[in-house]
């Protein structure tokens, strides 16, 4: 039921521009970075492609609300420890809801700060020797971000943003993205 409610909210946000001013939709593409300390002797740092689709509503020139789906990428590792080979792949994705505080610099450029929540689903598939292990986990964590938007026209804008998600266990996750949006 929770997934259906989130999906309905996302679709309603994207479809709503047909009915009212202030709504917008967009997409972005960039790099995600995962850093994790597995134990005292091993750490992981990986980057991959991240993307998102989002919809939002501008309440005024200073405040907006946004909902989106983000593919956070994946990381694969193959190694041999004590003569045992392992292959592991970690994938992550998120549904996120945020409030954006915006500061207009001029009539075409603004900077913004993001504060929100992300429901992050991480999927680990590993093969250790002859044994296969699969683990899936979903956690809701806070997120923060900083970005800027340039209005190319009245209805089309380009944006750049850095976002940091709260720690998942011992893992830190962040994104740097570039995208576009359309105002309705």
Number of C-alpha atoms within 10 A of each C-alpha: 6 7 9 9 10 15 14 12 14 23 15 12 20 21 14 19 19 9 9 9 13 16 23 22 23 20 20 20 19 18 17 23 20 18 16 17 14 12 8 6 6 8 12 12 13 15 17 14 16 22 21 19 19 22 26 26 24 17 12 9 12 14 15 19 18 21 24 23 20 20 19 27 19 21 18 13 12 12 11 11 8 5 8 10 13 17 15 17 15 17 16 19 21 20 21 22 24 21 19 24 16 21 15 14 10 8 9 13 16 18 19 19 19 22 17 18 19 23 16 21 17 18 17 17 15 19 15 16 12 8 8 12 10 12 10 12 10 15 11 16 15 16 20 18 19 18 19 19 21 17 17 12 11 11 11 16 18 19 20 18 20 19 18 19 20 16 15 15 9 11 16 16 20 21 22 21 20 18 18 19 21 18 19 17
